[in-house]
Amino acid sequence: MAWCGLDQFLRHAADLVRARGGAIAAVDVTIVCERPKIGPHRAAMIERVAAILGIAGARVSVKATTTDKLGFTGRGEGIAAQAVATVRLPL
């Protein structure tokens, strides 16, 4: 699966957190698309994100949803993603 430079972005973000003495506690990713089905790729995605960020796979959540055929994702013209990270920084 092509990551289109996302691995560099994730690695850089993790480096910025670590440079401040922090740690990434957890990551939650939601992929928005009609196709392809994410289920068969979910474990590999979790493993890859965890490896890039240097955290345990148990701290990464990947799930998918659709827009019920609305918008560009619903028409199959693209895929969108949203991600949230819980970051611990020293006081």
PyMOL Python script that loads the backbone (N, CA, C, O; Angstrom):
from pymol import cmd

cmd.read_pdbstr("""\
ATOM      1  N   MET A   1       0.844  -1.178   0.000  1.00  0.00           N
ATOM      2  CA  MET A   1       0.000   0.000   0.000  1.00  0.00           C
ATOM      3  C   MET A   1       0.890   1.242   0.000  1.00  0.00           C
ATOM      4  O   MET A   1       1.800   1.350   0.823  1.00  0.00           O
ATOM      5  N   ALA A   2       0.643   2.158  -0.893  1.00  0.00           N
ATOM      6  CA  ALA A   2       1.428   3.385  -0.995  1.00  0.00           C
ATOM      7  C   ALA A   2       0.998   4.361   0.094  1.00  0.00           C
ATOM      8  O   ALA A   2      -0.196   4.562   0.315  1.00  0.00           O
ATOM      9  N   TRP A   3       1.949   4.955   0.759  1.00  0.00           N
ATOM     10  CA  TRP A   3       1.658   5.882   1.839  1.00  0.00           C
ATOM     11  C   TRP A   3       1.814   7.331   1.414  1.00  0.00           C
ATOM     12  O   TRP A   3       1.516   8.229   2.202  1.00  0.00           O
ATOM     13  N   CYS A   4       2.271   7.590   0.197  1.00  0.00           N
ATOM     14  CA  CYS A   4       2.334   8.954  -0.359  1.00  0.00           C
ATOM     15  C   CYS A   4       3.033   9.935   0.573  1.00  0.00           C
ATOM     16  O   CYS A   4       2.578  11.070   0.717  1.00  0.00           O
ATOM     17  N   GLY A   5       4.119   9.531   1.205  1.00  0.00           N
ATOM     18  CA  GLY A   5       4.853  10.433   2.073  1.00  0.00           C
ATOM     19  C   GLY A   5       4.294  10.552   3.473  1.00  0.00           C
ATOM     20  O   GLY A   5       4.851  11.280   4.295  1.00  0.00           O
ATOM     21  N   LEU A   6       3.207   9.854   3.769  1.00  0.00           N
ATOM     22  CA  LEU A   6       2.629   9.944   5.111  1.00  0.00           C
ATOM     23  C   LEU A   6       3.586   9.408   6.167  1.00  0.00           C
ATOM     24  O   LEU A   6       3.578   9.876   7.306  1.00  0.00           O
ATOM     25  N   ASP A   7       4.399   8.444   5.804  1.00  0.00           N
ATOM     26  CA  ASP A   7       5.351   7.924   6.776  1.00  0.00           C
ATOM     27  C   ASP A   7       6.320   9.019   7.209  1.00  0.00           C
ATOM     28  O   ASP A   7       6.670   9.093   8.387  1.00  0.00           O
ATOM     29  N   GLN A   8       6.757   9.866   6.287  1.00  0.00           N
ATOM     30  CA  GLN A   8       7.656  10.970   6.623  1.00  0.00           C
ATOM     31  C   GLN A   8       6.954  11.979   7.522  1.00  0.00           C
ATOM     32  O   GLN A   8       7.549  12.483   8.474  1.00  0.00           O
ATOM     33  N   PHE A   9       5.693  12.275   7.225  1.00  0.00           N
ATOM     34  CA  PHE A   9       4.917  13.200   8.043  1.00  0.00           C
ATOM     35  C   PHE A   9       4.760  12.656   9.467  1.00  0.00           C
ATOM     36  O   PHE A   9       4.990  13.378  10.437  1.00  0.00           O
ATOM     37  N   LEU A  10       4.369  11.386   9.590  1.00  0.00           N
ATOM     38  CA  LEU A  10       4.180  10.779  10.912  1.00  0.00           C
ATOM     39  C   LEU A  10       5.482  10.737  11.696  1.00  0.00           C
ATOM     40  O   LEU A  10       5.509  11.053  12.886  1.00  0.00           O
ATOM     41  N   ARG A  11       6.552  10.350  11.032  1.00  0.00           N
ATOM     42  CA  ARG A  11       7.853  10.273  11.690  1.00  0.00           C
ATOM     43  C   ARG A  11       8.277  11.659  12.187  1.00  0.00           C
ATOM     44  O   ARG A  11       8.773  11.793  13.306  1.00  0.00           O
ATOM     45  N   HIS A  12       8.082  12.685  11.356  1.00  0.00           N
ATOM     46  CA  HIS A  12       8.436  14.052  11.743  1.00  0.00           C
ATOM     47  C   HIS A  12       7.601  14.501  12.943  1.00  0.00           C
ATOM     48  O   HIS A  12       8.138  15.086  13.884  1.00  0.00           O
ATOM     49  N   ALA A  13       6.308  14.236  12.918  1.00  0.00           N
ATOM     50  CA  ALA A  13       5.442  14.610  14.042  1.00  0.00           C
ATOM     51  C   ALA A  13       5.900  13.929  15.325  1.00  0.00           C
ATOM     52  O   ALA A  13       5.959  14.561  16.379  1.00  0.00           O
ATOM     53  N   ALA A  14       6.224  12.646  15.239  1.00  0.00           N
ATOM     54  CA  ALA A  14       6.700  11.914  16.422  1.00  0.00           C
ATOM     55  C   ALA A  14       8.024  12.489  16.907  1.00  0.00           C
ATOM     56  O   ALA A  14       8.247  12.601  18.112  1.00  0.00           O
ATOM     57  N   ASP A  15       8.897  12.852  15.982  1.00  0.00           N
ATOM     58  CA  ASP A  15      10.185  13.457  16.354  1.00  0.00           C
ATOM     59  C   ASP A  15       9.985  14.786  17.080  1.00  0.00           C
ATOM     60  O   ASP A  15      10.694  15.077  18.043  1.00  0.00           O
ATOM     61  N   LEU A  16       9.028  15.591  16.627  1.00  0.00           N
ATOM     62  CA  LEU A  16       8.744  16.868  17.291  1.00  0.00           C
ATOM     63  C   LEU A  16       8.264  16.644  18.722  1.00  0.00           C
ATOM     64  O   LEU A  16       8.669  17.363  19.635  1.00  0.00           O
ATOM     65  N   VAL A  17       7.406  15.651  18.917  1.00  0.00           N
ATOM     66  CA  VAL A  17       6.915  15.336  20.270  1.00  0.00           C
ATOM     67  C   VAL A  17       8.081  14.898  21.146  1.00  0.00           C
ATOM     68  O   VAL A  17       8.224  15.377  22.272  1.00  0.00           O
ATOM     69  N   ARG A  18       8.908  14.002  20.646  1.00  0.00           N
ATOM     70  CA  ARG A  18      10.041  13.494  21.431  1.00  0.00           C
ATOM     71  C   ARG A  18      11.060  14.592  21.726  1.00  0.00           C
ATOM     72  O   ARG A  18      11.684  14.586  22.787  1.00  0.00           O
ATOM     73  N   ALA A  19      11.232  15.527  20.802  1.00  0.00           N
ATOM     74  CA  ALA A  19      12.166  16.630  21.014  1.00  0.00           C
ATOM     75  C   ALA A  19      11.736  17.507  22.191  1.00  0.00           C
ATOM     76  O   ALA A  19      12.568  18.159  22.821  1.00  0.00           O
ATOM     77  N   ARG A  20      10.449  17.520  22.481  1.00  0.00           N
ATOM     78  CA  ARG A  20       9.925  18.274  23.626  1.00  0.00           C
ATOM     79  C   ARG A  20       9.892  17.424  24.893  1.00  0.00           C
ATOM     80  O   ARG A  20       9.380  17.863  25.923  1.00  0.00           O
ATOM     81  N   GLY A  21      10.437  16.204  24.820  1.00  0.00           N
ATOM     82  CA  GLY A  21      10.445  15.317  25.982  1.00  0.00           C
ATOM     83  C   GLY A  21       9.148  14.573  26.163  1.00  0.00           C
ATOM     84  O   GLY A  21       8.899  14.013  27.230  1.00  0.00           O
ATOM     85  N   GLY A  22       8.314  14.555  25.136  1.00  0.00           N
ATOM     86  CA  GLY A  22       7.008  13.922  25.239  1.00  0.00           C
ATOM     87  C   GLY A  22       6.971  12.527  24.657  1.00  0.00           C
ATOM     88  O   GLY A  22       7.976  12.005  24.174  1.00  0.00           O
ATOM     89  N   ALA A  23       5.807  11.944  24.713  1.00  0.00           N
ATOM     90  CA  ALA A  23       5.583  10.598  24.184  1.00  0.00           C
ATOM     91  C   ALA A  23       4.184  10.529  23.589  1.00  0.00           C
ATOM     92  O   ALA A  23       3.255  11.169  24.083  1.00  0.00           O
ATOM     93  N   ILE A  24       4.045   9.757  22.540  1.00  0.00           N
ATOM     94  CA  ILE A  24       2.739   9.519  21.937  1.00  0.00           C
ATOM     95  C   ILE A  24       2.098   8.362  22.688  1.00  0.00           C
ATOM     96  O   ILE A  24       2.613   7.244  22.681  1.00  0.00           O
ATOM     97  N   ALA A  25       0.982   8.635  23.330  1.00  0.00           N
ATOM     98  CA  ALA A  25       0.316   7.615  24.140  1.00  0.00           C
ATOM     99  C   ALA A  25      -0.604   6.738  23.298  1.00  0.00           C
ATOM    100  O   ALA A  25      -0.679   5.528  23.513  1.00  0.00           O
ATOM    101  N   ALA A  26      -1.306   7.345  22.337  1.00  0.00           N
ATOM    102  CA  ALA A  26      -2.255   6.583  21.528  1.00  0.00           C
ATOM    103  C   ALA A  26      -2.593   7.371  20.265  1.00  0.00           C
ATOM    104  O   ALA A  26      -2.480   8.597  20.224  1.00  0.00           O
ATOM    105  N   VAL A  27      -3.007   6.636  19.243  1.00  0.00           N
ATOM    106  CA  VAL A  27      -3.416   7.238  17.979  1.00  0.00           C
ATOM    107  C   VAL A  27      -4.713   6.574  17.533  1.00  0.00           C
ATOM    108  O   VAL A  27      -4.851   5.352  17.590  1.00  0.00           O
ATOM    109  N   ASP A  28      -5.660   7.398  17.088  1.00  0.00           N
ATOM    110  CA  ASP A  28      -6.938   6.892  16.590  1.00  0.00           C
ATOM    111  C   ASP A  28      -7.138   7.432  15.175  1.00  0.00           C
ATOM    112  O   ASP A  28      -7.180   8.646  14.974  1.00  0.00           O
ATOM    113  N   VAL A  29      -7.259   6.545  14.203  1.00  0.00           N
ATOM    114  CA  VAL A  29      -7.399   6.921  12.799  1.00  0.00           C
ATOM    115  C   VAL A  29      -8.766   6.462  12.286  1.00  0.00           C
ATOM    116  O   VAL A  29      -9.171   5.319  12.498  1.00  0.00           O
ATOM    117  N   THR A  30      -9.463   7.371  11.611  1.00  0.00           N
ATOM    118  CA  THR A  30     -10.717   7.033  10.943  1.00  0.00           C
ATOM    119  C   THR A  30     -10.537   7.292   9.461  1.00  0.00           C
ATOM    120  O   THR A  30     -10.197   8.405   9.059  1.00  0.00           O
ATOM    121  N   ILE A  31     -10.761   6.277   8.649  1.00  0.00           N
ATOM    122  CA  ILE A  31     -10.661   6.389   7.205  1.00  0.00           C
ATOM    123  C   ILE A  31     -12.077   6.495   6.650  1.00  0.00           C
ATOM    124  O   ILE A  31     -12.954   5.712   7.017  1.00  0.00           O
ATOM    125  N   VAL A  32     -12.299   7.471   5.758  1.00  0.00           N
ATOM    126  CA  VAL A  32     -13.617   7.712   5.180  1.00  0.00           C
ATOM    127  C   VAL A  32     -13.572   7.332   3.705  1.00  0.00           C
ATOM    128  O   VAL A  32     -12.922   8.000   2.901  1.00  0.00           O
ATOM    129  N   CYS A  33     -14.269   6.253   3.358  1.00  0.00           N
ATOM    130  CA  CYS A  33     -14.302   5.813   1.961  1.00  0.00           C
ATOM    131  C   CYS A  33     -15.426   4.799   1.766  1.00  0.00           C
ATOM    132  O   CYS A  33     -15.872   4.150   2.712  1.00  0.00           O
ATOM    133  N   GLU A  34     -15.865   4.682   0.534  1.00  0.00           N
ATOM    134  CA  GLU A  34     -16.838   3.649   0.186  1.00  0.00           C
ATOM    135  C   GLU A  34     -16.102   2.343  -0.126  1.00  0.00           C
ATOM    136  O   GLU A  34     -16.538   1.261   0.265  1.00  0.00           O
ATOM    137  N   ARG A  35     -14.993   2.466  -0.828  1.00  0.00           N
ATOM    138  CA  ARG A  35     -14.146   1.338  -1.211  1.00  0.00           C
ATOM    139  C   ARG A  35     -12.713   1.792  -1.204  1.00  0.00           C
ATOM    140  O   ARG A  35     -12.470   2.978  -1.430  1.00  0.00           O
ATOM    141  N   PRO A  36     -11.757   0.946  -0.964  1.00  0.00           N
ATOM    142  CA  PRO A  36     -11.875  -0.480  -0.689  1.00  0.00           C
ATOM    143  C   PRO A  36     -12.306  -0.720   0.756  1.00  0.00           C
ATOM    144  O   PRO A  36     -12.254   0.186   1.588  1.00  0.00           O
ATOM    145  N   LYS A  37     -12.717  -1.905   1.035  1.00  0.00           N
ATOM    146  CA  LYS A  37     -13.036  -2.284   2.404  1.00  0.00           C
ATOM    147  C   LYS A  37     -11.737  -2.272   3.200  1.00  0.00           C
ATOM    148  O   LYS A  37     -10.722  -2.800   2.744  1.00  0.00           O
ATOM    149  N   ILE A  38     -11.765  -1.679   4.375  1.00  0.00           N
ATOM    150  CA  ILE A  38     -10.568  -1.523   5.193  1.00  0.00           C
ATOM    151  C   ILE A  38     -10.263  -2.786   5.997  1.00  0.00           C
ATOM    152  O   ILE A  38      -9.101  -3.064   6.294  1.00  0.00           O
ATOM    153  N   GLY A  39     -11.285  -3.545   6.348  1.00  0.00           N
ATOM    154  CA  GLY A  39     -11.117  -4.725   7.201  1.00  0.00           C
ATOM    155  C   GLY A  39      -9.943  -5.620   6.848  1.00  0.00           C
ATOM    156  O   GLY A  39      -9.154  -5.957   7.731  1.00  0.00           O
ATOM    157  N   PRO A  40      -9.797  -6.017   5.587  1.00  0.00           N
ATOM    158  CA  PRO A  40      -8.688  -6.904   5.240  1.00  0.00           C
ATOM    159  C   PRO A  40      -7.305  -6.262   5.390  1.00  0.00           C
ATOM    160  O   PRO A  40      -6.301  -6.973   5.426  1.00  0.00           O
ATOM    161  N   HIS A  41      -7.241  -4.945   5.477  1.00  0.00           N
ATOM    162  CA  HIS A  41      -5.967  -4.227   5.554  1.00  0.00           C
ATOM    163  C   HIS A  41      -5.709  -3.627   6.932  1.00  0.00           C
ATOM    164  O   HIS A  41      -4.630  -3.091   7.187  1.00  0.00           O
ATOM    165  N   ARG A  42      -6.684  -3.715   7.808  1.00  0.00           N
ATOM    166  CA  ARG A  42      -6.632  -3.041   9.107  1.00  0.00           C
ATOM    167  C   ARG A  42      -5.417  -3.433   9.939  1.00  0.00           C
ATOM    168  O   ARG A  42      -4.722  -2.558  10.456  1.00  0.00           O
ATOM    169  N   ALA A  43      -5.150  -4.707  10.078  1.00  0.00           N
ATOM    170  CA  ALA A  43      -4.023  -5.153  10.904  1.00  0.00           C
ATOM    171  C   ALA A  43      -2.694  -4.632  10.357  1.00  0.00           C
ATOM    172  O   ALA A  43      -1.829  -4.207  11.123  1.00  0.00           O
ATOM    173  N   ALA A  44      -2.534  -4.665   9.040  1.00  0.00           N
ATOM    174  CA  ALA A  44      -1.300  -4.165   8.431  1.00  0.00           C
ATOM    175  C   ALA A  44      -1.163  -2.657   8.645  1.00  0.00           C
ATOM    176  O   ALA A  44      -0.062  -2.161   8.883  1.00  0.00           O
ATOM    177  N   MET A  45      -2.279  -1.929   8.562  1.00  0.00           N
ATOM    178  CA  MET A  45      -2.245  -0.485   8.790  1.00  0.00           C
ATOM    179  C   MET A  45      -1.835  -0.170  10.219  1.00  0.00           C
ATOM    180  O   MET A  45      -1.002   0.706  10.452  1.00  0.00           O
ATOM    181  N   ILE A  46      -2.415  -0.878  11.166  1.00  0.00           N
ATOM    182  CA  ILE A  46      -2.071  -0.681  12.582  1.00  0.00           C
ATOM    183  C   ILE A  46      -0.590  -0.949  12.795  1.00  0.00           C
ATOM    184  O   ILE A  46       0.103  -0.156  13.432  1.00  0.00           O
ATOM    185  N   GLU A  47      -0.113  -2.050  12.271  1.00  0.00           N
ATOM    186  CA  GLU A  47       1.295  -2.424  12.424  1.00  0.00           C
ATOM    187  C   GLU A  47       2.218  -1.358  11.836  1.00  0.00           C
ATOM    188  O   GLU A  47       3.228  -1.002  12.443  1.00  0.00           O
ATOM    189  N   ARG A  48       1.870  -0.854  10.658  1.00  0.00           N
ATOM    190  CA  ARG A  48       2.710   0.136   9.983  1.00  0.00           C
ATOM    191  C   ARG A  48       2.722   1.469  10.724  1.00  0.00           C
ATOM    192  O   ARG A  48       3.786   2.057  10.917  1.00  0.00           O
ATOM    193  N   VAL A  49       1.556   1.952  11.139  1.00  0.00           N
ATOM    194  CA  VAL A  49       1.485   3.210  11.881  1.00  0.00           C
ATOM    195  C   VAL A  49       2.262   3.085  13.188  1.00  0.00           C
ATOM    196  O   VAL A  49       3.018   3.988  13.549  1.00  0.00           O
ATOM    197  N   ALA A  50       2.083   1.989  13.889  1.00  0.00           N
ATOM    198  CA  ALA A  50       2.802   1.768  15.147  1.00  0.00           C
ATOM    199  C   ALA A  50       4.309   1.763  14.919  1.00  0.00           C
ATOM    200  O   ALA A  50       5.054   2.358  15.698  1.00  0.00           O
ATOM    201  N   ALA A  51       4.762   1.100  13.867  1.00  0.00           N
ATOM    202  CA  ALA A  51       6.198   1.042  13.572  1.00  0.00           C
ATOM    203  C   ALA A  51       6.746   2.425  13.246  1.00  0.00           C
ATOM    204  O   ALA A  51       7.822   2.789  13.721  1.00  0.00           O
ATOM    205  N   ILE A  52       6.032   3.188  12.451  1.00  0.00           N
ATOM    206  CA  ILE A  52       6.482   4.530  12.085  1.00  0.00           C
ATOM    207  C   ILE A  52       6.594   5.419  13.321  1.00  0.00           C
ATOM    208  O   ILE A  52       7.558   6.172  13.458  1.00  0.00           O
ATOM    209  N   LEU A  53       5.610   5.334  14.222  1.00  0.00           N
ATOM    210  CA  LEU A  53       5.579   6.183  15.408  1.00  0.00           C
ATOM    211  C   LEU A  53       6.417   5.637  16.555  1.00  0.00           C
ATOM    212  O   LEU A  53       6.684   6.353  17.520  1.00  0.00           O
ATOM    213  N   GLY A  54       6.833   4.383  16.463  1.00  0.00           N
ATOM    214  CA  GLY A  54       7.618   3.785  17.528  1.00  0.00           C
ATOM    215  C   GLY A  54       6.809   3.500  18.779  1.00  0.00           C
ATOM    216  O   GLY A  54       7.308   3.638  19.895  1.00  0.00           O
ATOM    217  N   ILE A  55       5.544   3.099  18.588  1.00  0.00           N
ATOM    218  CA  ILE A  55       4.686   2.755  19.723  1.00  0.00           C
ATOM    219  C   ILE A  55       4.119   1.355  19.506  1.00  0.00           C
ATOM    220  O   ILE A  55       4.204   0.805  18.408  1.00  0.00           O
ATOM    221  N   ALA A  56       3.550   0.795  20.545  1.00  0.00           N
ATOM    222  CA  ALA A  56       2.961  -0.540  20.456  1.00  0.00           C
ATOM    223  C   ALA A  56       1.690  -0.507  19.600  1.00  0.00           C
ATOM    224  O   ALA A  56       0.942   0.470  19.623  1.00  0.00           O
ATOM    225  N   GLY A  57       1.463  -1.565  18.861  1.00  0.00           N
ATOM    226  CA  GLY A  57       0.269  -1.674  18.032  1.00  0.00           C
ATOM    227  C   GLY A  57      -1.014  -1.568  18.832  1.00  0.00           C
ATOM    228  O   GLY A  57      -2.034  -1.115  18.311  1.00  0.00           O
ATOM    229  N   ALA A  58      -0.978  -1.977  20.088  1.00  0.00           N
ATOM    230  CA  ALA A  58      -2.160  -1.889  20.946  1.00  0.00           C
ATOM    231  C   ALA A  58      -2.559  -0.440  21.217  1.00  0.00           C
ATOM    232  O   ALA A  58      -3.665  -0.181  21.692  1.00  0.00           O
ATOM    233  N   ARG A  59      -1.674   0.498  20.920  1.00  0.00           N
ATOM    234  CA  ARG A  59      -1.953   1.920  21.136  1.00  0.00           C
ATOM    235  C   ARG A  59      -2.460   2.621  19.875  1.00  0.00           C
ATOM    236  O   ARG A  59      -2.649   3.838  19.864  1.00  0.00           O
ATOM    237  N   VAL A  60      -2.678   1.835  18.806  1.00  0.00           N
ATOM    238  CA  VAL A  60      -3.148   2.390  17.537  1.00  0.00           C
ATOM    239  C   VAL A  60      -4.516   1.798  17.204  1.00  0.00           C
ATOM    240  O   VAL A  60      -4.709   0.584  17.252  1.00  0.00           O
ATOM    241  N   SER A  61      -5.453   2.667  16.869  1.00  0.00           N
ATOM    242  CA  SER A  61      -6.784   2.240  16.455  1.00  0.00           C
ATOM    243  C   SER A  61      -7.008   2.712  15.026  1.00  0.00           C
ATOM    244  O   SER A  61      -6.770   3.877  14.708  1.00  0.00           O
ATOM    245  N   VAL A  62      -7.464   1.810  14.168  1.00  0.00           N
ATOM    246  CA  VAL A  62      -7.813   2.158  12.789  1.00  0.00           C
ATOM    247  C   VAL A  62      -9.228   1.652  12.539  1.00  0.00           C
ATOM    248  O   VAL A  62      -9.527   0.475  12.740  1.00  0.00           O
ATOM    249  N   LYS A  63     -10.089   2.556  12.101  1.00  0.00           N
ATOM    250  CA  LYS A  63     -11.465   2.171  11.781  1.00  0.00           C
ATOM    251  C   LYS A  63     -11.889   2.901  10.523  1.00  0.00           C
ATOM    252  O   LYS A  63     -11.195   3.807  10.060  1.00  0.00           O
ATOM    253  N   ALA A  64     -13.012   2.514   9.976  1.00  0.00           N
ATOM    254  CA  ALA A  64     -13.479   3.125   8.731  1.00  0.00           C
ATOM    255  C   ALA A  64     -14.958   3.456   8.823  1.00  0.00           C
ATOM    256  O   ALA A  64     -15.710   2.866   9.599  1.00  0.00           O
ATOM    257  N   THR A  65     -15.340   4.409   8.010  1.00  0.00           N
ATOM    258  CA  THR A  65     -16.741   4.779   7.876  1.00  0.00           C
ATOM    259  C   THR A  65     -16.979   5.214   6.434  1.00  0.00           C
ATOM    260  O   THR A  65     -16.035   5.386   5.663  1.00  0.00           O
ATOM    261  N   THR A  66     -18.230   5.389   6.085  1.00  0.00           N
ATOM    262  CA  THR A  66     -18.579   5.883   4.751  1.00  0.00           C
ATOM    263  C   THR A  66     -19.360   7.182   4.899  1.00  0.00           C
ATOM    264  O   THR A  66     -19.732   7.574   6.005  1.00  0.00           O
ATOM    265  N   THR A  67     -19.601   7.837   3.783  1.00  0.00           N
ATOM    266  CA  THR A  67     -20.440   9.042   3.787  1.00  0.00           C
ATOM    267  C   THR A  67     -21.787   8.737   3.140  1.00  0.00           C
ATOM    268  O   THR A  67     -22.494   9.640   2.692  1.00  0.00           O
ATOM    269  N   ASP A  68     -22.131   7.451   3.100  1.00  0.00           N
ATOM    270  CA  ASP A  68     -23.405   7.021   2.507  1.00  0.00           C
ATOM    271  C   ASP A  68     -23.586   7.577   1.095  1.00  0.00           C
ATOM    272  O   ASP A  68     -24.644   8.080   0.717  1.00  0.00           O
ATOM    273  N   LYS A  69     -22.496   7.458   0.339  1.00  0.00           N
ATOM    274  CA  LYS A  69     -22.463   7.835  -1.077  1.00  0.00           C
ATOM    275  C   LYS A  69     -22.575   9.340  -1.320  1.00  0.00           C
ATOM    276  O   LYS A  69     -22.911   9.764  -2.426  1.00  0.00           O
ATOM    277  N   LEU A  70     -22.294  10.156  -0.290  1.00  0.00           N
ATOM    278  CA  LEU A  70     -22.316  11.604  -0.435  1.00  0.00           C
ATOM    279  C   LEU A  70     -20.899  12.142  -0.618  1.00  0.00           C
ATOM    280  O   LEU A  70     -19.946  11.576  -0.083  1.00  0.00           O
ATOM    281  N   GLY A  71     -20.759  13.217  -1.362  1.00  0.00           N
ATOM    282  CA  GLY A  71     -19.476  13.884  -1.522  1.00  0.00           C
ATOM    283  C   GLY A  71     -18.488  13.099  -2.363  1.00  0.00           C
ATOM    284  O   GLY A  71     -18.827  12.071  -2.949  1.00  0.00           O
ATOM    285  N   PHE A  72     -17.241  13.605  -2.415  1.00  0.00           N
ATOM    286  CA  PHE A  72     -16.229  12.966  -3.262  1.00  0.00           C
ATOM    287  C   PHE A  72     -15.883  11.560  -2.804  1.00  0.00           C
ATOM    288  O   PHE A  72     -15.588  10.697  -3.631  1.00  0.00           O
ATOM    289  N   THR A  73     -15.916  11.314  -1.489  1.00  0.00           N
ATOM    290  CA  THR A  73     -15.628   9.953  -1.031  1.00  0.00           C
ATOM    291  C   THR A  73     -16.774   9.015  -1.384  1.00  0.00           C
ATOM    292  O   THR A  73     -16.551   7.858  -1.739  1.00  0.00           O
ATOM    293  N   GLY A  74     -17.981   9.509  -1.288  1.00  0.00           N
ATOM    294  CA  GLY A  74     -19.150   8.703  -1.625  1.00  0.00           C
ATOM    295  C   GLY A  74     -19.225   8.349  -3.098  1.00  0.00           C
ATOM    296  O   GLY A  74     -19.732   7.290  -3.467  1.00  0.00           O
ATOM    297  N   ARG A  75     -18.714   9.244  -3.941  1.00  0.00           N
ATOM    298  CA  ARG A  75     -18.688   8.978  -5.384  1.00  0.00           C
ATOM    299  C   ARG A  75     -17.474   8.134  -5.784  1.00  0.00           C
ATOM    300  O   ARG A  75     -17.307   7.806  -6.958  1.00  0.00           O
ATOM    301  N   GLY A  76     -16.636   7.787  -4.819  1.00  0.00           N
ATOM    302  CA  GLY A  76     -15.456   6.969  -5.114  1.00  0.00           C
ATOM    303  C   GLY A  76     -14.327   7.754  -5.754  1.00  0.00           C
ATOM    304  O   GLY A  76     -13.446   7.167  -6.381  1.00  0.00           O
ATOM    305  N   GLU A  77     -14.338   9.082  -5.605  1.00  0.00           N
ATOM    306  CA  GLU A  77     -13.308   9.926  -6.207  1.00  0.00           C
ATOM    307  C   GLU A  77     -12.085  10.100  -5.320  1.00  0.00           C
ATOM    308  O   GLU A  77     -11.082  10.668  -5.751  1.00  0.00           O
ATOM    309  N   GLY A  78     -12.157   9.622  -4.100  1.00  0.00           N
ATOM    310  CA  GLY A  78     -11.029   9.775  -3.196  1.00  0.00           C
ATOM    311  C   GLY A  78     -11.313   9.156  -1.850  1.00  0.00           C
ATOM    312  O   GLY A  78     -12.396   8.629  -1.596  1.00  0.00           O
ATOM    313  N   ILE A  79     -10.318   9.231  -0.999  1.00  0.00           N
ATOM    314  CA  ILE A  79     -10.396   8.712   0.357  1.00  0.00           C
ATOM    315  C   ILE A  79      -9.967   9.836   1.289  1.00  0.00           C
ATOM    316  O   ILE A  79      -9.040  10.583   0.976  1.00  0.00           O
ATOM    317  N   ALA A  80     -10.628   9.958   2.420  1.00  0.00           N
ATOM    318  CA  ALA A  80     -10.263  10.954   3.426  1.00  0.00           C
ATOM    319  C   ALA A  80      -9.891  10.224   4.713  1.00  0.00           C
ATOM    320  O   ALA A  80     -10.285   9.078   4.927  1.00  0.00           O
ATOM    321  N   ALA A  81      -9.138  10.893   5.552  1.00  0.00           N
ATOM    322  CA  ALA A  81      -8.772  10.304   6.841  1.00  0.00           C
ATOM    323  C   ALA A  81      -8.716  11.394   7.898  1.00  0.00           C
ATOM    324  O   ALA A  81      -8.376  12.544   7.618  1.00  0.00           O
ATOM    325  N   GLN A  82      -9.056  11.006   9.110  1.00  0.00           N
ATOM    326  CA  GLN A  82      -8.946  11.888  10.270  1.00  0.00           C
ATOM    327  C   GLN A  82      -8.169  11.122  11.325  1.00  0.00           C
ATOM    328  O   GLN A  82      -8.380   9.924  11.514  1.00  0.00           O
ATOM    329  N   ALA A  83      -7.280  11.807  12.004  1.00  0.00           N
ATOM    330  CA  ALA A  83      -6.496  11.148  13.045  1.00  0.00           C
ATOM    331  C   ALA A  83      -6.374  12.050  14.267  1.00  0.00           C
ATOM    332  O   ALA A  83      -6.270  13.272  14.160  1.00  0.00           O
ATOM    333  N   VAL A  84      -6.390  11.412  15.418  1.00  0.00           N
ATOM    334  CA  VAL A  84      -6.215  12.113  16.683  1.00  0.00           C
ATOM    335  C   VAL A  84      -5.148  11.364  17.459  1.00  0.00           C
ATOM    336  O   VAL A  84      -5.154  10.135  17.522  1.00  0.00           O
ATOM    337  N   ALA A  85      -4.227  12.122  18.051  1.00  0.00           N
ATOM    338  CA  ALA A  85      -3.180  11.508  18.871  1.00  0.00           C
ATOM    339  C   ALA A  85      -3.271  12.045  20.287  1.00  0.00           C
ATOM    340  O   ALA A  85      -3.479  13.238  20.506  1.00  0.00           O
ATOM    341  N   THR A  86      -3.114  11.154  21.231  1.00  0.00           N
ATOM    342  CA  THR A  86      -2.977  11.552  22.632  1.00  0.00           C
ATOM    343  C   THR A  86      -1.492  11.649  22.922  1.00  0.00           C
ATOM    344  O   THR A  86      -0.757  10.671  22.790  1.00  0.00           O
ATOM    345  N   VAL A  87      -1.057  12.836  23.318  1.00  0.00           N
ATOM    346  CA  VAL A  87       0.367  13.100  23.521  1.00  0.00           C
ATOM    347  C   VAL A  87       0.590  13.504  24.963  1.00  0.00           C
ATOM    348  O   VAL A  87      -0.153  14.313  25.519  1.00  0.00           O
ATOM    349  N   ARG A  88       1.619  12.933  25.561  1.00  0.00           N
ATOM    350  CA  ARG A  88       1.999  13.307  26.940  1.00  0.00           C
ATOM    351  C   ARG A  88       3.258  14.145  26.865  1.00  0.00           C
ATOM    352  O   ARG A  88       4.276  13.720  26.320  1.00  0.00           O
ATOM    353  N   LEU A  89       3.172  15.347  27.421  1.00  0.00           N
ATOM    354  CA  LEU A  89       4.322  16.248  27.478  1.00  0.00           C
ATOM    355  C   LEU A  89       4.664  16.534  28.933  1.00  0.00           C
ATOM    356  O   LEU A  89       3.779  16.561  29.788  1.00  0.00           O
ATOM    357  N   PRO A  90       5.946  16.747  29.214  1.00  0.00           N
ATOM    358  CA  PRO A  90       6.305  17.080  30.608  1.00  0.00           C
ATOM    359  C   PRO A  90       5.792  18.473  30.970  1.00  0.00           C
ATOM    360  O   PRO A  90       5.639  19.337  30.107  1.00  0.00           O
ATOM    361  N   LEU A  91       5.533  18.671  32.248  1.00  0.00           N
ATOM    362  CA  LEU A  91       5.045  19.986  32.724  1.00  0.00           C
ATOM    363  C   LEU A  91       6.166  20.975  32.809  1.00  0.00           C
ATOM    364  O   LEU A  91       5.947  22.126  33.187  1.00  0.00           O
TER     365      LEU A  91
END
""", "prot")
cmd.dss("prot")
cmd.show_as("cartoon", "prot")
cmd.util.cbc("prot")
cmd.orient("prot")
